[in-house]
Amino acid sequence: MTVHAMTAGEVAKKVIHQEPLFLLDVRNEDAYQDWKIEGKSVSHMNVPYFDLLDGVEEILDQLPSDQDILVVCAKEGSSIMVADMLSEAGMTVSYLQGGMKAWSEHLEPVKVGDLPDGGELYQFVRIGKGCLSYMVLSGNEAAIVDATRMTGVFEDFAASKNATITNVFDTHLHADHISGGRRIAANTGATYWLPPKDATEVTFDYEPLEGGNVVAVGRTSIDIHALYSPGHTIGSTSFVVDESYLLSGDILFIDSIGRPDLAGLAEDWVGDLRESLYARYKELSQDLIVLPAHFMKMSEMDDRGRVAEKLGTLYANNHGLNIEDEAQFRKVVTENLPPQPNAYQQIRETNMGKITPEEEEQREMEIGPNRCAVQ
């Protein structure tokens, strides 16, 4: 039987549409426990590749007979060998093309909604990393917020919409993934915007993103006024698009809030974080749809594949927004921090322009889950 290679895009669509999927993950247990493909209809089994070198006979009765099996490894080589053995044993089996590295890099564009005068807003879901990027389309222009380093996806999508990318924004200096903002700007001639308080050590030119900026995209305005929202970083800035959507960066998530320690300043910035969430955001319309830059769990995704929720709903349900005592808030935020993202210092230096790693090294730096939220 021929073993089928399933792409990361095919797997992403199954996960988003909640189609049943059984995964045999043959990575070592520590890698599997740290980071794996997850979803509401995903089932798992972890058996390290080295335990299968003598054959797959011992696990055949543990595998489903009524369901296709997807074998997963780090880069694809081990999964191909295991898939071949399972196929020879009569199982219907596929392997993940490119392995977890490919899964980490896949971006799935999902339409969030329409904007006035025919505009559209798209969320690009990096499902294997939990990153969320955005594209605002209006007329024949496009703006991108928090782009990942897979820049071709954004450029190709804008071209498919007959739009020119005119502006690229980063809500803050990222520490968990490498930004594609500067590269897109260089490729397209777009203006690259970055909060100046996060950019004190950068080695390149940029347009300062400050309170008071109102940037037009076609017939749509991205209003940045009064949404300087420090806490995750000292320069973190939020966006309101057409008085309907709040792009919250890494300040506010669906089930959690942003961590303030990725520049080593948790004690200093926790007060800024509380001020942003409990004062600045409180002044905004509770009907705004919050669109964060990350998600932590597949349960945060709705049945259309979007990660989005009304601000008022988050104030009602998000624990991080309901800690009345300031001392307790400080304690919760500073004592419930997950491990810092893999290679986060090198990622920050890359986003500052201080170092320029080769492409394969950049891929290795980003491998693993995002860890931008308080637990």
C-alpha positions as CSV (number, residue, x, y, z in Angstrom):
1,M,0.0,0.0,0.0
2,T,1.2,3.5,-0.8
3,V,1.8,5.8,2.2
4,H,0.2,9.2,1.8
5,A,2.0,12.4,2.8
6,M,-0.4,14.8,4.5
7,T,0.6,18.5,4.5
8,A,0.4,20.7,7.5
9,G,-2.3,22.7,5.7
10,E,-4.4,19.5,5.3
11,V,-3.9,18.7,9.0
12,A,-4.8,22.3,10.0
13,K,-8.1,22.1,8.1
14,K,-9.0,18.9,9.8
15,V,-8.2,20.3,13.2
16,I,-10.1,23.6,12.6
17,H,-13.1,21.8,11.2
18,Q,-13.0,19.3,14.1
19,E,-12.7,16.2,11.8
20,P,-11.6,13.1,13.7
21,L,-7.8,12.6,13.6
22,F,-5.7,9.9,15.2
23,L,-2.0,10.8,15.7
24,L,0.9,8.3,16.3
25,D,3.6,10.7,17.5
26,V,7.0,8.9,17.4
27,R,9.1,11.7,19.0
28,N,10.7,11.2,22.4
29,E,8.3,11.6,25.3
30,D,9.7,14.9,26.6
31,A,9.3,16.5,23.1
32,Y,5.8,15.1,22.9
33,Q,4.8,16.3,26.3
34,D,6.2,19.8,25.7
35,W,4.4,20.4,22.4
36,K,2.1,18.4,20.1
37,I,-0.7,18.8,17.6
38,E,-3.9,19.4,19.5
39,G,-7.6,19.8,18.7
40,K,-11.1,19.0,19.9
41,S,-11.3,15.9,17.7
42,V,-7.7,14.8,17.9
43,S,-6.6,11.6,19.6
44,H,-3.0,10.8,20.4
45,M,-0.6,8.0,21.1
46,N,3.1,8.5,21.8
47,V,5.5,5.7,21.1
48,P,9.2,6.9,20.6
49,Y,10.7,5.8,17.2
50,F,13.5,3.9,18.9
51,D,10.9,1.6,20.5
52,L,9.7,0.7,17.1
53,L,13.0,-0.2,15.4
54,D,12.3,-3.9,15.7
55,G,8.8,-3.6,14.3
56,V,5.3,-2.3,15.0
57,E,3.6,-5.6,15.9
58,E,3.3,-4.8,19.6
59,I,1.3,-1.6,19.1
60,L,-1.1,-2.8,16.3
61,D,-3.8,-3.8,18.7
62,Q,-3.6,-0.3,20.3
63,L,-4.3,1.5,17.0
64,P,-7.8,2.2,15.7
65,S,-9.0,0.0,12.9
66,D,-11.8,2.3,11.9
67,Q,-9.8,5.4,11.4
68,D,-6.8,6.7,9.4
69,I,-3.6,7.0,11.3
70,L,-1.2,10.0,10.9
71,V,2.3,9.4,12.0
72,V,4.2,12.5,13.3
73,C,7.9,13.1,14.1
74,A,10.2,16.1,14.2
75,K,11.2,16.4,10.6
76,E,9.4,13.5,8.8
77,G,12.1,10.9,8.3
78,S,11.2,8.7,11.3
79,S,7.5,9.0,10.6
80,I,8.0,7.8,7.0
81,M,9.8,4.7,8.2
82,V,7.1,3.9,10.8
83,A,4.3,4.6,8.4
84,D,5.8,2.2,5.9
85,M,5.9,-0.5,8.6
86,L,2.3,0.1,9.5
87,S,1.3,0.1,5.9
88,E,3.0,-3.3,5.4
89,A,1.0,-4.5,8.4
90,G,-2.2,-3.6,6.6
91,M,-3.0,-0.3,8.3
92,T,-4.3,2.8,6.5
93,V,-1.7,5.4,7.3
94,S,-0.3,8.8,6.4
95,Y,2.7,10.8,7.7
96,L,3.0,14.5,8.4
97,Q,5.1,16.0,5.5
98,G,7.9,18.1,7.0
99,G,7.1,16.9,10.5
100,M,6.5,19.2,13.4
101,K,8.8,21.8,11.8
102,A,6.3,22.2,9.0
103,W,3.4,22.2,11.5
104,S,5.1,25.1,13.4
105,E,5.3,27.2,10.2
106,H,1.9,26.7,8.7
107,L,-0.4,29.8,8.5
108,E,-4.1,29.4,7.9
109,P,-6.0,32.5,6.8
110,V,-9.4,32.8,8.4
111,K,-11.9,35.6,7.6
112,V,-12.8,37.5,10.7
113,G,-15.4,39.8,9.2
114,D,-16.3,42.5,6.7
115,L,-15.4,46.2,7.2
116,P,-17.2,49.3,5.8
117,D,-17.0,50.1,2.1
118,G,-16.1,46.5,1.1
119,G,-13.1,46.1,3.4
120,E,-12.2,42.7,5.0
121,L,-10.3,41.6,8.1
122,Y,-8.4,38.3,8.1
123,Q,-6.8,36.4,10.9
124,F,-3.8,34.3,10.0
125,V,-3.7,31.3,12.4
126,R,-0.3,29.8,13.0
127,I,-2.0,26.8,14.5
128,G,1.2,24.9,15.5
129,K,2.7,27.8,17.3
130,G,-0.4,29.6,18.7
131,C,0.5,32.9,16.9
132,L,-2.1,35.1,15.3
133,S,-1.4,37.7,12.6
134,Y,-3.8,40.0,10.9
135,M,-4.4,41.6,7.5
136,V,-6.7,44.6,7.0
137,L,-7.9,44.9,3.3
138,S,-9.6,48.0,2.0
139,G,-9.8,49.2,-1.6
140,N,-6.6,48.0,-3.2
141,E,-4.5,48.4,0.0
142,A,-3.5,46.1,2.8
143,A,-2.0,46.5,6.3
144,I,-0.5,43.6,8.3
145,V,-0.2,43.4,12.0
146,D,2.2,41.1,13.9
147,A,3.5,39.2,10.8
148,T,5.4,36.0,11.3
149,R,8.7,35.2,9.4
150,M,6.8,33.2,6.7
151,T,6.4,36.4,4.8
152,G,5.4,34.8,1.4
153,V,2.0,33.8,2.8
154,F,1.1,37.4,3.5
155,E,2.5,38.7,0.2
156,D,0.7,36.0,-1.8
157,F,-2.6,36.5,0.0
158,A,-2.5,40.3,-0.6
159,A,-1.7,39.6,-4.3
160,S,-4.7,37.2,-4.5
161,K,-6.9,40.1,-3.3
162,N,-5.3,42.5,-5.8
163,A,-4.0,44.6,-2.9
164,T,-0.8,46.4,-2.3
165,I,0.7,46.1,1.2
166,T,1.2,49.7,2.3
167,N,1.8,49.4,6.1
168,V,3.2,46.7,8.4
169,F,2.9,46.9,12.2
170,D,4.3,45.1,15.2
171,T,2.3,45.7,18.3
172,H,5.5,45.1,20.3
173,L,9.0,43.7,20.1
174,H,8.3,39.9,20.0
175,A,10.2,37.4,22.1
176,D,8.5,34.2,21.1
177,H,8.7,34.3,17.3
178,I,10.7,36.1,14.7
179,S,8.8,39.0,13.1
180,G,8.4,39.2,9.3
181,G,7.5,42.9,9.4
182,R,10.8,44.3,8.2
183,R,11.2,41.8,5.4
184,I,7.7,42.5,4.1
185,A,8.3,46.2,4.2
186,A,11.6,45.8,2.4
187,N,9.9,43.5,-0.2
188,T,6.9,45.7,-0.9
189,G,8.0,49.3,0.0
190,A,5.5,49.4,2.8
191,T,6.0,51.5,5.9
192,Y,7.2,49.5,8.9
193,W,5.9,50.6,12.3
194,L,7.2,49.7,15.7
195,P,6.6,51.2,19.3
196,P,9.7,53.4,20.0
197,K,9.8,52.3,23.7
198,D,10.5,48.8,22.5
199,A,12.9,49.9,19.8
200,T,15.7,51.6,21.9
201,E,18.2,49.0,20.8
202,V,17.1,48.3,17.2
203,T,19.6,48.7,14.4
204,F,17.2,49.7,11.6
205,D,15.0,52.5,10.6
206,Y,11.2,52.4,11.4
207,E,8.2,54.6,11.8
208,P,7.4,55.3,15.5
209,L,4.1,53.8,16.6
210,E,2.7,56.2,19.2
211,G,-0.6,57.3,20.7
212,G,-2.2,59.7,18.3
213,N,-1.3,57.8,15.1
214,V,-4.3,57.2,12.8
215,V,-3.3,55.2,9.7
216,A,-5.6,55.0,6.7
217,V,-5.7,51.7,4.8
218,G,-7.8,52.3,1.7
219,R,-11.1,53.5,3.1
220,T,-10.5,52.0,6.6
221,S,-8.7,53.7,9.5
222,I,-6.6,51.9,12.1
223,D,-7.0,54.1,15.1
224,I,-4.1,53.8,17.5
225,H,-5.0,56.9,19.6
226,A,-5.0,56.4,23.4
227,L,-4.2,52.7,23.1
228,Y,-0.6,52.7,24.3
229,S,-1.0,49.6,26.5
230,P,2.3,48.6,28.3
231,G,2.7,45.5,30.5
232,H,3.8,42.7,28.2
233,T,6.5,45.0,27.0
234,I,7.0,48.7,27.9
235,G,6.0,49.7,24.3
236,S,3.0,47.4,23.8
237,T,0.4,49.1,21.6
238,S,-3.1,48.0,20.8
239,F,-5.2,48.8,17.7
240,V,-8.9,49.6,17.2
241,V,-10.1,48.9,13.6
242,D,-13.2,50.8,12.5
243,E,-14.6,51.0,16.1
244,S,-15.4,47.3,15.8
245,Y,-12.2,45.2,16.5
246,L,-9.6,45.5,19.3
247,L,-6.2,44.0,18.3
248,S,-4.8,43.4,21.7
249,G,-1.3,42.1,20.8
250,D,0.1,40.1,23.8
251,I,-1.7,42.1,26.5
252,L,-5.0,40.3,26.5
253,F,-5.9,36.7,25.4
254,I,-9.2,34.8,25.4
255,D,-8.4,32.8,28.5
256,S,-5.5,34.6,30.0
257,I,-3.4,37.8,30.1
258,G,0.1,38.7,28.9
259,R,3.2,37.9,30.9
260,P,5.4,40.9,31.8
261,D,8.8,39.2,32.2
262,L,10.2,38.5,28.8
263,A,12.6,41.4,29.2
264,G,13.3,40.3,32.8
265,L,11.1,43.1,34.3
266,A,8.1,41.3,35.7
267,E,8.1,43.2,39.0
268,D,8.5,46.6,37.2
269,W,5.9,46.0,34.5
270,V,3.1,44.2,36.4
271,G,1.7,47.6,37.4
272,D,1.7,48.7,33.8
273,L,-0.1,45.5,32.8
274,R,-2.8,46.1,35.4
275,E,-3.2,49.7,34.3
276,S,-3.6,48.7,30.7
277,L,-6.2,45.9,31.5
278,Y,-8.1,47.5,34.4
279,A,-8.1,51.1,33.3
280,R,-7.2,51.8,29.6
281,Y,-9.2,48.8,28.2
282,K,-12.1,49.6,30.6
283,E,-12.7,52.9,28.8
284,L,-13.3,51.1,25.5
285,S,-16.6,49.9,24.2
286,Q,-17.4,46.5,25.7
287,D,-18.8,45.5,22.2
288,L,-15.3,45.5,20.6
289,I,-14.3,42.1,19.3
290,V,-10.9,41.2,20.9
291,L,-8.4,39.7,18.5
292,P,-5.2,38.7,20.3
293,A,-1.8,37.9,18.9
294,H,-1.8,34.4,20.5
295,F,-4.0,31.6,21.6
296,M,-3.0,28.9,24.1
297,K,-5.7,26.2,23.7
298,M,-7.8,25.0,20.7
299,S,-10.9,25.6,22.9
300,E,-10.3,29.3,22.3
301,M,-11.1,28.8,18.6
302,D,-14.7,29.1,17.5
303,D,-16.5,26.9,15.0
304,R,-15.3,29.1,12.1
305,G,-11.7,28.8,13.1
306,R,-11.4,32.3,14.6
307,V,-9.9,33.2,17.9
308,A,-12.1,36.2,18.9
309,E,-14.4,37.3,21.7
310,K,-16.2,40.4,22.8
311,L,-14.3,42.6,25.3
312,G,-17.4,42.6,27.7
313,T,-17.4,38.8,27.7
314,L,-13.8,38.7,28.6
315,Y,-14.3,41.1,31.5
316,A,-17.0,38.6,32.7
317,N,-15.1,35.4,32.2
318,N,-11.4,35.9,32.0
319,H,-9.9,35.3,35.4
320,G,-7.0,37.7,34.7
321,L,-9.5,40.6,34.4
322,N,-11.3,39.8,37.7
323,I,-8.7,40.1,40.4
324,E,-9.9,43.1,42.4
325,D,-7.0,43.3,44.9
326,E,-3.9,44.8,43.3
327,A,-1.5,42.9,45.6
328,Q,-3.2,39.6,44.7
329,F,-3.0,40.5,41.0
330,R,0.7,41.1,41.4
331,K,1.1,37.8,43.1
332,V,-0.9,35.9,40.5
333,V,1.0,37.4,37.6
334,T,4.5,37.1,39.0
335,E,4.1,33.6,40.5
336,N,2.3,31.9,37.7
337,L,4.7,32.3,34.8
338,P,5.3,29.4,32.5
339,P,8.8,28.6,31.3
340,Q,10.1,31.3,29.0
341,P,9.9,30.7,25.3
342,N,12.7,28.7,23.6
343,A,15.6,30.9,22.5
344,Y,13.6,34.0,23.5
345,Q,16.7,36.2,24.0
346,Q,18.1,35.3,20.6
347,I,14.6,35.9,19.1
348,R,14.5,39.4,20.6
349,E,18.0,40.1,19.3
350,T,17.0,39.0,15.9
351,N,13.9,41.2,16.0
352,M,16.2,44.1,17.0
353,G,18.4,43.5,14.0
354,K,21.4,42.7,16.2
355,I,21.9,39.2,14.8
356,T,20.8,37.6,11.5
357,P,20.6,33.8,11.9
358,E,20.4,31.6,8.9
359,E,16.9,30.3,7.9
360,E,17.4,26.9,9.4
361,E,18.6,28.3,12.7
362,Q,15.6,30.6,12.8
363,R,13.4,27.5,12.4
364,E,15.1,25.8,15.3
365,M,14.8,28.9,17.5
366,E,11.0,28.9,17.1
367,I,10.4,25.2,17.7
368,G,8.0,24.6,20.6
369,P,4.9,26.1,22.0
370,N,4.2,29.8,22.6
371,R,4.5,30.9,26.2
372,C,3.4,34.5,26.2
373,A,0.5,34.1,28.7
374,V,0.3,34.0,32.5
375,Q,-0.9,30.4,33.4
